[in-house]
């Protein structure tokens, strides 16, 4: 199975990259901003993820896309408008990738974020628990 993984240097992506690369049934391609030493059969350099990113060559022959890349909270953000930058990457970039994946015939698009570890909701006034 041909799998494209975005965000392979992040919290979820790093572990997924190792697990998927170890599976002999998976041919893993990772999309990264700069070359890093990560386990993958193919590494594609993608400078930015936004509404203009051209994924056409990276998506060729992919059956599954696992999208974990995102613009995370940045402590010393230098963007003029951090919220707009967050939306440009996390909303517009994700929609662009999903649309191009569908157009390319990708059968499954998995969009996952580490914030999901916090569950669906935390009741007001209550501490977060694993339940």
N, CA, C and O atoms as CSV, one atom per row, in Angstrom:
chain,resi,resn,atom,element,x,y,z
A,1,UNK,N,N,0.850,-1.166,0.000
A,1,UNK,CA,C,0.000,0.000,0.000
A,1,UNK,C,C,0.902,1.238,0.000
A,1,UNK,O,O,1.861,1.310,0.769
A,2,UNK,N,N,0.598,2.193,-0.850
A,2,UNK,CA,C,1.346,3.444,-0.938
A,2,UNK,C,C,0.720,4.484,-0.017
A,2,UNK,O,O,-0.458,4.818,-0.148
A,3,UNK,N,N,1.521,4.991,0.914
A,3,UNK,CA,C,1.029,5.917,1.931
A,3,UNK,C,C,1.874,7.186,1.922
A,3,UNK,O,O,3.104,7.130,1.936
A,4,UNK,N,N,1.191,8.336,1.899
A,4,UNK,CA,C,1.842,9.632,2.068
A,4,UNK,C,C,1.567,10.117,3.480
A,4,UNK,O,O,0.415,10.178,3.909
A,5,UNK,N,N,2.625,10.460,4.200
A,5,UNK,CA,C,2.509,10.976,5.559
A,5,UNK,C,C,3.049,12.396,5.600
A,5,UNK,O,O,4.200,12.638,5.236
A,6,UNK,N,N,2.217,13.339,6.044
A,6,UNK,CA,C,2.689,14.707,6.266
A,6,UNK,C,C,2.982,14.870,7.750
A,6,UNK,O,O,2.435,14.146,8.581
A,7,UNK,N,N,3.838,15.815,8.075
A,7,UNK,CA,C,4.128,16.074,9.482
A,7,UNK,C,C,4.965,14.996,10.144
A,7,UNK,O,O,4.819,14.745,11.340
A,8,UNK,N,N,5.838,14.359,9.386
A,8,UNK,CA,C,6.610,13.221,9.890
A,8,UNK,C,C,7.630,13.589,10.962
A,8,UNK,O,O,8.213,12.699,11.582
A,9,UNK,N,N,7.857,14.869,11.190
A,9,UNK,CA,C,8.789,15.275,12.245
A,9,UNK,C,C,8.058,15.718,13.509
A,9,UNK,O,O,8.693,16.102,14.491
A,10,UNK,N,N,6.743,15.666,13.491
A,10,UNK,CA,C,5.944,16.108,14.635
A,10,UNK,C,C,5.654,15.004,15.630
A,10,UNK,O,O,6.142,13.882,15.498
A,11,UNK,N,N,4.853,15.338,16.626
A,11,UNK,CA,C,4.522,14.437,17.732
A,11,UNK,C,C,3.933,13.111,17.246
A,11,UNK,O,O,4.436,12.048,17.610
A,12,UNK,N,N,2.897,13.155,16.445
A,12,UNK,CA,C,2.280,11.935,15.916
A,12,UNK,C,C,3.045,11.383,14.723
A,12,UNK,O,O,3.278,10.178,14.628
A,13,UNK,N,N,3.431,12.263,13.821
A,13,UNK,CA,C,4.065,11.839,12.581
A,13,UNK,C,C,5.346,11.069,12.777
A,13,UNK,O,O,5.618,10.125,12.035
A,14,UNK,N,N,6.140,11.450,13.761
A,14,UNK,CA,C,7.413,10.778,14.012
A,14,UNK,C,C,7.191,9.301,14.334
A,14,UNK,O,O,7.879,8.431,13.800
A,15,UNK,N,N,6.237,9.031,15.199
A,15,UNK,CA,C,5.947,7.638,15.582
A,15,UNK,C,C,5.281,6.893,14.430
A,15,UNK,O,O,5.621,5.741,14.161
A,16,UNK,N,N,4.345,7.532,13.755
A,16,UNK,CA,C,3.694,6.894,12.607
A,16,UNK,C,C,4.703,6.546,11.522
A,16,UNK,O,O,4.612,5.484,10.906
A,17,UNK,N,N,5.648,7.420,11.287
A,17,UNK,CA,C,6.674,7.178,10.280
A,17,UNK,C,C,7.446,5.905,10.597
A,17,UNK,O,O,7.668,5.076,9.714
A,18,UNK,N,N,7.852,5.746,11.841
A,18,UNK,CA,C,8.604,4.556,12.244
A,18,UNK,C,C,7.769,3.287,12.097
A,18,UNK,O,O,8.253,2.281,11.578
A,19,UNK,N,N,6.528,3.331,12.548
A,19,UNK,CA,C,5.651,2.158,12.485
A,19,UNK,C,C,5.332,1.784,11.041
A,19,UNK,O,O,5.404,0.611,10.675
A,20,UNK,N,N,4.983,2.766,10.224
A,20,UNK,CA,C,4.633,2.487,8.831
A,20,UNK,C,C,5.838,2.009,8.031
A,20,UNK,O,O,5.712,1.109,7.201
A,21,UNK,N,N,6.996,2.597,8.271
A,21,UNK,CA,C,8.206,2.196,7.550
A,21,UNK,C,C,8.583,0.748,7.867
A,21,UNK,O,O,9.118,0.042,7.012
A,22,UNK,N,N,8.305,0.310,9.089
A,22,UNK,CA,C,8.625,-1.059,9.504
A,22,UNK,C,C,7.668,-2.093,8.921
A,22,UNK,O,O,7.958,-3.289,8.957
A,23,UNK,N,N,6.551,-1.657,8.393
A,23,UNK,CA,C,5.553,-2.569,7.827
A,23,UNK,C,C,5.923,-2.878,6.376
A,23,UNK,O,O,5.933,-1.973,5.542
A,24,UNK,N,N,6.227,-4.139,6.061
A,24,UNK,CA,C,6.631,-4.479,4.694
A,24,UNK,C,C,5.515,-4.310,3.661
A,24,UNK,O,O,5.784,-4.330,2.460
A,25,UNK,N,N,4.285,-4.146,4.103
A,25,UNK,CA,C,3.160,-3.963,3.187
A,25,UNK,C,C,2.969,-2.492,2.802
A,25,UNK,O,O,2.126,-2.169,1.965
A,26,UNK,N,N,3.753,-1.609,3.414
A,26,UNK,CA,C,3.594,-0.168,3.195
A,26,UNK,C,C,4.817,0.401,2.480
A,26,UNK,O,O,5.959,0.158,2.870
A,27,UNK,N,N,4.546,1.161,1.427
A,27,UNK,CA,C,5.579,1.960,0.769
A,27,UNK,C,C,5.330,3.399,1.201
A,27,UNK,O,O,4.403,4.052,0.722
A,28,UNK,N,N,6.169,3.885,2.111
A,28,UNK,CA,C,5.927,5.170,2.768
A,28,UNK,C,C,6.658,6.314,2.087
A,28,UNK,O,O,7.860,6.245,1.828
A,29,UNK,N,N,5.903,7.369,1.804
A,29,UNK,CA,C,6.468,8.642,1.365
A,29,UNK,C,C,6.152,9.662,2.443
A,29,UNK,O,O,5.006,9.770,2.879
A,30,UNK,N,N,7.152,10.408,2.875
A,30,UNK,CA,C,6.908,11.466,3.850
A,30,UNK,C,C,7.114,12.816,3.181
A,30,UNK,O,O,7.994,12.977,2.335
A,31,UNK,N,N,6.300,13.772,3.567
A,31,UNK,CA,C,6.423,15.143,3.074
A,31,UNK,C,C,6.974,15.987,4.212
A,31,UNK,O,O,6.367,16.082,5.279
A,32,UNK,N,N,8.135,16.602,3.975
A,32,UNK,CA,C,8.801,17.404,4.999
A,32,UNK,C,C,9.248,18.739,4.408
A,32,UNK,O,O,9.398,18.867,3.192
A,33,UNK,N,N,9.460,19.728,5.268
A,33,UNK,CA,C,9.924,21.046,4.810
A,33,UNK,C,C,11.403,21.044,4.448
A,33,UNK,O,O,11.826,21.719,3.510
A,34,UNK,N,N,12.167,20.293,5.188
A,34,UNK,CA,C,13.602,20.212,4.922
A,34,UNK,C,C,14.032,18.767,5.140
A,34,UNK,O,O,13.384,18.019,5.872
A,35,UNK,N,N,15.111,18.390,4.509
A,35,UNK,CA,C,15.560,17.005,4.624
A,35,UNK,C,C,15.967,16.694,6.061
A,35,UNK,O,O,16.768,17.408,6.664
A,36,UNK,N,N,15.414,15.639,6.585
A,36,UNK,CA,C,15.750,15.158,7.923
A,36,UNK,C,C,15.904,13.651,7.845
A,36,UNK,O,O,15.432,13.019,6.900
A,37,UNK,N,N,16.551,13.088,8.821
A,37,UNK,CA,C,16.765,11.646,8.846
A,37,UNK,C,C,15.563,10.969,9.506
A,37,UNK,O,O,15.508,10.823,10.728
A,38,UNK,N,N,14.615,10.564,8.685
A,38,UNK,CA,C,13.426,9.875,9.172
A,38,UNK,C,C,13.227,8.615,8.350
A,38,UNK,O,O,13.601,8.573,7.178
A,39,UNK,N,N,12.641,7.585,8.951
A,39,UNK,CA,C,12.429,6.354,8.197
A,39,UNK,C,C,11.307,6.515,7.170
A,39,UNK,O,O,10.167,6.827,7.512
A,40,UNK,N,N,11.659,6.295,5.916
A,40,UNK,CA,C,10.675,6.357,4.828
A,40,UNK,C,C,11.337,5.833,3.568
A,40,UNK,O,O,12.554,5.927,3.409
A,41,UNK,N,N,10.537,5.287,2.682
A,41,UNK,CA,C,11.070,4.831,1.399
A,41,UNK,C,C,11.372,6.033,0.506
A,41,UNK,O,O,12.383,6.057,-0.195
A,42,UNK,N,N,10.488,7.027,0.539
A,42,UNK,CA,C,10.650,8.239,-0.264
A,42,UNK,C,C,10.433,9.454,0.634
A,42,UNK,O,O,9.556,9.447,1.498
A,43,UNK,N,N,11.228,10.486,0.428
A,43,UNK,CA,C,11.056,11.738,1.159
A,43,UNK,C,C,10.835,12.847,0.143
A,43,UNK,O,O,11.661,13.070,-0.742
A,44,UNK,N,N,9.705,13.541,0.282
A,44,UNK,CA,C,9.369,14.651,-0.613
A,44,UNK,C,C,9.497,15.951,0.163
A,44,UNK,O,O,8.946,16.084,1.256
A,45,UNK,N,N,10.217,16.903,-0.395
A,45,UNK,CA,C,10.356,18.206,0.249
A,45,UNK,C,C,9.228,19.119,-0.219
A,45,UNK,O,O,9.062,19.366,-1.413
A,46,UNK,N,N,8.464,19.609,0.739
A,46,UNK,CA,C,7.358,20.529,0.476
A,46,UNK,C,C,7.631,21.772,1.312
A,46,UNK,O,O,7.577,21.720,2.541
A,47,UNK,N,N,7.921,22.878,0.660
A,47,UNK,CA,C,8.349,24.084,1.364
A,47,UNK,C,C,7.291,24.640,2.310
A,47,UNK,O,O,7.611,25.063,3.421
A,48,UNK,N,N,6.043,24.642,1.878
A,48,UNK,CA,C,4.977,25.149,2.740
A,48,UNK,C,C,3.688,24.415,2.405
A,48,UNK,O,O,3.514,23.887,1.307
A,49,UNK,N,N,2.799,24.400,3.377
A,49,UNK,CA,C,1.485,23.796,3.170
A,49,UNK,C,C,0.472,24.924,3.270
A,49,UNK,O,O,0.241,25.485,4.342
A,50,UNK,N,N,-0.126,25.244,2.131
A,50,UNK,CA,C,-1.149,26.283,2.099
A,50,UNK,C,C,-2.053,26.042,0.897
A,50,UNK,O,O,-2.003,24.980,0.277
A,51,UNK,N,N,-2.870,27.022,0.576
A,51,UNK,CA,C,-3.839,26.865,-0.514
A,51,UNK,C,C,-3.178,26.782,-1.883
A,51,UNK,O,O,-3.835,26.414,-2.856
A,52,UNK,N,N,-1.899,27.113,-1.981
A,52,UNK,CA,C,-1.204,27.106,-3.273
A,52,UNK,C,C,-0.252,25.937,-3.471
A,52,UNK,O,O,0.333,25.801,-4.546
A,53,UNK,N,N,-0.084,25.102,-2.476
A,53,UNK,CA,C,0.857,23.989,-2.590
A,53,UNK,C,C,0.407,23.028,-3.681
A,53,UNK,O,O,-0.750,22.610,-3.724
A,54,UNK,N,N,1.333,22.691,-4.551
A,54,UNK,CA,C,1.059,21.730,-5.627
A,54,UNK,C,C,1.538,20.355,-5.172
A,54,UNK,O,O,2.739,20.102,-5.076
A,55,UNK,N,N,0.586,19.475,-4.893
A,55,UNK,CA,C,0.879,18.133,-4.411
A,55,UNK,C,C,0.905,17.095,-5.533
A,55,UNK,O,O,1.097,15.910,-5.262
A,56,UNK,N,N,0.720,17.509,-6.773
A,56,UNK,CA,C,0.501,16.559,-7.871
A,56,UNK,C,C,1.579,15.486,-7.978
A,56,UNK,O,O,1.245,14.310,-8.125
A,57,UNK,N,N,2.844,15.843,-7.912
A,57,UNK,CA,C,3.883,14.818,-8.058
A,57,UNK,C,C,3.979,13.931,-6.823
A,57,UNK,O,O,4.306,12.750,-6.935
A,58,UNK,N,N,3.700,14.482,-5.655
A,58,UNK,CA,C,3.775,13.710,-4.416
A,58,UNK,C,C,2.609,12.732,-4.302
A,58,UNK,O,O,2.772,11.643,-3.753
A,59,UNK,N,N,1.447,13.102,-4.810
A,59,UNK,CA,C,0.248,12.268,-4.682
A,59,UNK,C,C,0.151,11.153,-5.722
A,59,UNK,O,O,-0.676,10.252,-5.583
A,60,UNK,N,N,0.972,11.202,-6.745
A,60,UNK,CA,C,0.914,10.180,-7.790
A,60,UNK,C,C,1.095,8.792,-7.179
A,60,UNK,O,O,2.069,8.543,-6.468
A,61,UNK,N,N,0.169,7.905,-7.453
A,61,UNK,CA,C,0.178,6.500,-7.012
A,61,UNK,C,C,-0.075,6.301,-5.515
A,61,UNK,O,O,0.037,5.178,-5.024
A,62,UNK,N,N,-0.413,7.359,-4.782
A,62,UNK,CA,C,-0.700,7.179,-3.355
A,62,UNK,C,C,-2.112,6.620,-3.190
A,62,UNK,O,O,-3.034,7.008,-3.907
A,63,UNK,N,N,-2.263,5.712,-2.243
A,63,UNK,CA,C,-3.575,5.143,-1.928
A,63,UNK,C,C,-4.162,5.745,-0.655
A,63,UNK,O,O,-5.379,5.833,-0.491
A,64,UNK,N,N,-3.265,6.158,0.240
A,64,UNK,CA,C,-3.675,6.707,1.531
A,64,UNK,C,C,-2.842,7.956,1.817
A,64,UNK,O,O,-1.638,7.989,1.559
A,65,UNK,N,N,-3.503,8.976,2.352
A,65,UNK,CA,C,-2.802,10.152,2.870
A,65,UNK,C,C,-3.112,10.229,4.360
A,65,UNK,O,O,-4.274,10.212,4.766
A,66,UNK,N,N,-2.058,10.313,5.168
A,66,UNK,CA,C,-2.214,10.552,6.600
A,66,UNK,C,C,-1.651,11.948,6.851
A,66,UNK,O,O,-0.445,12.176,6.759
A,67,UNK,N,N,-2.547,12.868,7.167
A,67,UNK,CA,C,-2.163,14.278,7.293
A,67,UNK,C,C,-2.059,14.661,8.763
A,67,UNK,O,O,-3.069,14.835,9.444
A,68,UNK,N,N,-0.817,14.791,9.244
A,68,UNK,CA,C,-0.593,15.212,10.628
A,68,UNK,C,C,0.087,16.577,10.699
A,68,UNK,O,O,0.226,17.142,11.783
A,69,UNK,N,N,0.510,17.108,9.553
A,69,UNK,CA,C,1.217,18.398,9.543
A,69,UNK,C,C,0.274,19.526,9.938
A,69,UNK,O,O,-0.899,19.544,9.565
A,70,UNK,N,N,0.815,20.457,10.695
A,70,UNK,CA,C,0.014,21.611,11.119
A,70,UNK,C,C,0.938,22.706,11.622
A,70,UNK,O,O,2.098,22.467,11.957
A,71,UNK,N,N,0.401,23.890,11.665
A,71,UNK,CA,C,1.118,24.996,12.299
A,71,UNK,C,C,0.695,24.976,13.758
A,71,UNK,O,O,-0.444,25.299,14.093
A,72,UNK,N,N,1.616,24.598,14.608
A,72,UNK,CA,C,1.316,24.477,16.031
A,72,UNK,C,C,1.496,25.821,16.729
A,72,UNK,O,O,1.948,26.798,16.132
A,73,UNK,N,N,1.136,25.840,17.983
A,73,UNK,CA,C,1.317,27.040,18.800
A,73,UNK,C,C,2.799,27.400,18.827
A,73,UNK,O,O,3.640,26.550,19.119
A,74,UNK,N,N,3.115,28.626,18.531
A,74,UNK,CA,C,4.498,29.091,18.508
A,74,UNK,C,C,4.658,30.150,19.597
A,74,UNK,O,O,3.966,31.168,19.586
A,75,UNK,N,N,5.571,29.906,20.533
A,75,UNK,CA,C,5.733,30.796,21.684
A,75,UNK,C,C,6.148,32.216,21.282
A,75,UNK,O,O,5.581,33.186,21.786
A,76,UNK,N,N,7.110,32.347,20.398
A,76,UNK,CA,C,7.561,33.673,19.962
A,76,UNK,C,C,7.225,33.837,18.490
A,76,UNK,O,O,8.105,33.856,17.630
A,77,UNK,N,N,5.961,33.953,18.228
A,77,UNK,CA,C,5.480,34.022,16.850
A,77,UNK,C,C,5.867,35.349,16.219
A,77,UNK,O,O,5.608,36.413,16.781
A,78,UNK,N,N,6.486,35.279,15.051
A,78,UNK,CA,C,6.914,36.490,14.353
A,78,UNK,C,C,5.991,36.860,13.195
A,78,UNK,O,O,6.238,37.841,12.493
A,79,UNK,N,N,4.929,36.080,12.995
A,79,UNK,CA,C,3.984,36.394,11.921
A,79,UNK,C,C,3.237,37.681,12.259
A,79,UNK,O,O,2.908,37.929,13.418
A,80,UNK,N,N,2.975,38.492,11.246
A,80,UNK,CA,C,2.235,39.743,11.448
A,80,UNK,C,C,0.841,39.467,11.998
A,80,UNK,O,O,0.343,40.205,12.848
A,81,UNK,N,N,0.212,38.398,11.505
A,81,UNK,CA,C,-1.121,38.004,11.950
A,81,UNK,C,C,-1.105,36.501,12.214
A,81,UNK,O,O,-1.425,35.721,11.317
A,82,UNK,N,N,-0.735,36.073,13.437
A,82,UNK,CA,C,-0.604,34.650,13.741
A,82,UNK,C,C,-1.871,33.832,13.473
A,82,UNK,O,O,-1.781,32.693,13.016
A,83,UNK,N,N,-3.049,34.400,13.753
A,83,UNK,CA,C,-4.287,33.667,13.514
A,83,UNK,C,C,-4.497,33.424,12.024
A,83,UNK,O,O,-4.895,32.329,11.625
A,84,UNK,N,N,-4.236,34.425,11.207
A,84,UNK,CA,C,-4.370,34.264,9.755
A,84,UNK,C,C,-3.375,33.231,9.234
A,84,UNK,O,O,-3.709,32.438,8.354
A,85,UNK,N,N,-2.177,33.236,9.764
A,85,UNK,CA,C,-1.152,32.264,9.353
A,85,UNK,C,C,-1.564,30.851,9.765
A,85,UNK,O,O,-1.401,29.902,8.997
A,86,UNK,N,N,-2.095,30.719,10.970
A,86,UNK,CA,C,-2.602,29.440,11.468
A,86,UNK,C,C,-3.687,28.904,10.527
A,86,UNK,O,O,-3.660,27.735,10.142
A,87,UNK,N,N,-4.627,29.753,10.166
A,87,UNK,CA,C,-5.718,29.344,9.271
A,87,UNK,C,C,-5.212,29.039,7.865
A,87,UNK,O,O,-5.705,28.114,7.219
A,88,UNK,N,N,-4.235,29.802,7.387
A,88,UNK,CA,C,-3.674,29.590,6.049
A,88,UNK,C,C,-3.089,28.183,5.937
A,88,UNK,O,O,-3.283,27.500,4.931
A,89,UNK,N,N,-2.381,27.762,6.961
A,89,UNK,CA,C,-1.757,26.438,6.945
A,89,UNK,C,C,-2.759,25.348,7.330
A,89,UNK,O,O,-2.951,24.387,6.585
A,90,UNK,N,N,-3.392,25.499,8.485
A,90,UNK,CA,C,-4.205,24.420,9.048
A,90,UNK,C,C,-5.569,24.244,8.404
A,90,UNK,O,O,-6.106,23.136,8.401
A,91,UNK,N,N,-6.136,25.303,7.863
A,91,UNK,CA,C,-7.439,25.186,7.199
A,91,UNK,C,C,-7.257,25.135,5.687
A,91,UNK,O,O,-7.597,24.141,5.046
A,92,UNK,N,N,-6.720,26.208,5.124
A,92,UNK,CA,C,-6.584,26.281,3.661
A,92,UNK,C,C,-5.635,25.215,3.122
A,92,UNK,O,O,-5.909,24.604,2.089
A,93,UNK,N,N,-4.528,24.990,3.814
A,93,UNK,CA,C,-3.570,23.983,3.368
A,93,UNK,C,C,-4.127,22.574,3.432
A,93,UNK,O,O,-3.890,21.763,2.536
A,94,UNK,N,N,-4.869,22.284,4.495
A,94,UNK,CA,C,-5.479,20.961,4.636
A,94,UNK,C,C,-6.547,20.736,3.571
A,94,UNK,O,O,-6.591,19.671,2.954
A,95,UNK,N,N,-7.405,21.725,3.351
A,95,UNK,CA,C,-8.430,21.601,2.305
A,95,UNK,C,C,-7.800,21.408,0.930
A,95,UNK,O,O,-8.282,20.602,0.134
A,96,UNK,N,N,-6.742,22.132,0.650
A,96,UNK,CA,C,-6.049,22.007,-0.626
A,96,UNK,C,C,-5.501,20.590,-0.812
A,96,UNK,O,O,-5.677,19.988,-1.871
A,97,UNK,N,N,-4.841,20.065,0.212
A,97,UNK,CA,C,-4.307,18.704,0.134
A,97,UNK,C,C,-5.431,17.686,-0.036
A,97,UNK,O,O,-5.317,16.779,-0.860
A,98,UNK,N,N,-6.506,17.821,0.722
A,98,UNK,CA,C,-7.629,16.878,0.623
A,98,UNK,C,C,-8.266,16.911,-0.764
A,98,UNK,O,O,-8.578,15.863,-1.329
A,99,UNK,N,N,-8.458,18.090,-1.305
A,99,UNK,CA,C,-9.057,18.207,-2.647
A,99,UNK,C,C,-8.158,17.599,-3.716
A,99,UNK,O,O,-8.632,16.889,-4.603
A,100,UNK,N,N,-6.859,17.877,-3.630
A,100,UNK,CA,C,-5.949,17.309,-4.616
A,100,UNK,C,C,-5.842,15.791,-4.466
A,100,UNK,O,O,-5.728,15.078,-5.463
A,101,UNK,N,N,-5.878,15.298,-3.240
A,101,UNK,CA,C,-5.841,13.851,-3.015
A,101,UNK,C,C,-7.072,13.190,-3.628
A,101,UNK,O,O,-6.957,12.152,-4.280
A,102,UNK,N,N,-8.236,13.775,-3.428
A,102,UNK,CA,C,-9.468,13.230,-4.015
A,102,UNK,C,C,-9.395,13.249,-5.533
A,102,UNK,O,O,-9.775,12.276,-6.184
A,103,UNK,N,N,-8.913,14.339,-6.098
A,103,UNK,CA,C,-8.802,14.454,-7.557
A,103,UNK,C,C,-7.811,13.442,-8.125
A,103,UNK,O,O,-7.959,12.990,-9.260
A,104,UNK,N,N,-6.807,13.091,-7.335
A,104,UNK,CA,C,-5.784,12.134,-7.774
A,104,UNK,C,C,-6.243,10.687,-7.578
A,104,UNK,O,O,-5.571,9.756,-8.022
A,105,UNK,N,N,-7.398,10.497,-6.907
A,105,UNK,CA,C,-7.936,9.151,-6.714
A,105,UNK,C,C,-7.471,8.458,-5.447
A,105,UNK,O,O,-7.589,7.238,-5.328
A,106,UNK,N,N,-6.940,9.228,-4.491
A,106,UNK,CA,C,-6.537,8.648,-3.210
A,106,UNK,C,C,-7.785,8.079,-2.535
A,106,UNK,O,O,-8.812,8.751,-2.445
A,107,UNK,N,N,-7.685,6.845,-2.066
A,107,UNK,CA,C,-8.859,6.149,-1.515
A,107,UNK,C,C,-9.192,6.541,-0.075
A,107,UNK,O,O,-10.355,6.510,0.327
A,108,UNK,N,N,-8.171,6.910,0.698
A,108,UNK,CA,C,-8.429,7.229,2.102
A,108,UNK,C,C,-7.591,8.434,2.518
A,108,UNK,O,O,-6.395,8.505,2.238
A,109,UNK,N,N,-8.243,9.377,3.191
A,109,UNK,CA,C,-7.573,10.577,3.705
A,109,UNK,C,C,-7.796,10.598,5.208
A,109,UNK,O,O,-8.928,10.736,5.671
A,110,UNK,N,N,-6.726,10.464,5.962
A,110,UNK,CA,C,-6.811,10.459,7.420
A,110,UNK,C,C,-6.224,11.773,7.927
A,110,UNK,O,O,-5.051,12.071,7.698
A,111,UNK,N,N,-7.044,12.548,8.610
A,111,UNK,CA,C,-6.628,13.846,9.145
A,111,UNK,C,C,-6.639,13.721,10.659
A,111,UNK,O,O,-7.696,13.535,11.263
A,112,UNK,N,N,-5.473,13.821,11.271
A,112,UNK,CA,C,-5.386,13.604,12.711
A,112,UNK,C,C,-4.471,14.646,13.338
A,112,UNK,O,O,-3.504,15.101,12.727
A,113,UNK,N,N,-4.797,15.008,14.560
A,113,UNK,CA,C,-4.027,16.022,15.271
A,113,UNK,C,C,-3.771,15.551,16.695
A,113,UNK,O,O,-4.604,14.862,17.284
A,114,UNK,N,N,-2.639,15.917,17.240
A,114,UNK,CA,C,-2.326,15.506,18.609
A,114,UNK,C,C,-3.261,16.157,19.625
A,114,UNK,O,O,-3.376,15.661,20.746
A,115,UNK,N,N,-3.928,17.243,19.272
A,115,UNK,CA,C,-4.889,17.848,20.191
A,115,UNK,C,C,-6.037,16.871,20.469
A,115,UNK,O,O,-6.719,16.980,21.488
A,116,UNK,N,N,-6.241,15.927,19.563
A,116,UNK,CA,C,-7.302,14.932,19.710
A,116,UNK,C,C,-7.091,14.062,20.946
A,116,UNK,O,O,-8.044,13.453,21.433
A,117,UNK,N,N,-5.863,13.991,21.464
A,117,UNK,CA,C,-5.632,13.189,22.661
A,117,UNK,C,C,-6.423,13.721,23.847
A,117,UNK,O,O,-6.586,13.019,24.845
A,118,UNK,N,N,-6.916,14.950,23.752
A,118,UNK,CA,C,-7.692,15.540,24.834
A,118,UNK,C,C,-9.171,15.177,24.790
A,118,UNK,O,O,-9.936,15.632,25.640
A,119,UNK,N,N,-9.589,14.374,23.827
A,119,UNK,CA,C,-10.975,13.951,23.758
A,119,UNK,C,C,-11.865,14.969,23.076
A,119,UNK,O,O,-11.385,15.935,22.484
A,120,UNK,N,N,-13.141,14.748,23.162
A,120,UNK,CA,C,-14.126,15.605,22.504
A,120,UNK,C,C,-14.443,16.867,23.288
A,120,UNK,O,O,-14.687,17.924,22.708
A,121,UNK,N,N,-14.436,16.749,24.615
A,121,UNK,CA,C,-14.767,17.922,25.425
A,121,UNK,C,C,-14.316,17.688,26.864
A,121,UNK,O,O,-14.094,16.552,27.282
A,122,UNK,N,N,-14.190,18.751,27.592
A,122,UNK,CA,C,-13.914,18.709,29.020
A,122,UNK,C,C,-15.025,19.509,29.682
A,122,UNK,O,O,-15.207,20.686,29.371
A,123,UNK,N,N,-15.771,18.887,30.594
A,123,UNK,CA,C,-16.863,19.615,31.251
A,123,UNK,C,C,-16.348,20.861,31.973
A,123,UNK,O,O,-15.286,20.834,32.594
A,124,UNK,N,N,-17.102,21.938,31.885
A,124,UNK,CA,C,-16.748,23.207,32.505
A,124,UNK,C,C,-16.501,23.014,33.998
A,124,UNK,O,O,-17.326,22.425,34.696
A,125,UNK,N,N,-15.389,23.502,34.474
A,125,UNK,CA,C,-15.079,23.427,35.896
A,125,UNK,C,C,-14.506,22.102,36.348
A,125,UNK,O,O,-14.230,21.922,37.534
A,126,UNK,N,N,-14.321,21.171,35.426
A,126,UNK,CA,C,-13.797,19.844,35.768
A,126,UNK,C,C,-12.409,19.680,35.159
A,126,UNK,O,O,-12.149,20.200,34.074
A,127,UNK,N,N,-11.523,18.976,35.832
A,127,UNK,CA,C,-10.206,18.728,35.243
A,127,UNK,C,C,-10.307,17.701,34.123
A,127,UNK,O,O,-11.215,16.870,34.106
A,128,UNK,N,N,-9.366,17.767,33.192
A,128,UNK,CA,C,-9.335,16.778,32.112
A,128,UNK,C,C,-8.955,15.425,32.684
A,128,UNK,O,O,-8.039,15.319,33.500
A,129,UNK,N,N,-9.663,14.391,32.252
A,129,UNK,CA,C,-9.309,13.014,32.605
A,129,UNK,C,C,-9.315,12.186,31.334
A,129,UNK,O,O,-9.852,12.608,30.310
A,130,UNK,N,N,-8.723,11.019,31.404
A,130,UNK,CA,C,-8.647,10.135,30.239
A,130,UNK,C,C,-9.994,9.509,29.913
A,130,UNK,O,O,-10.140,8.911,28.847
A,131,UNK,N,N,-10.973,9.625,30.782
A,131,UNK,CA,C,-12.283,9.003,30.557
A,131,UNK,C,C,-13.226,9.948,29.880
A,131,UNK,O,O,-14.374,9.590,29.613
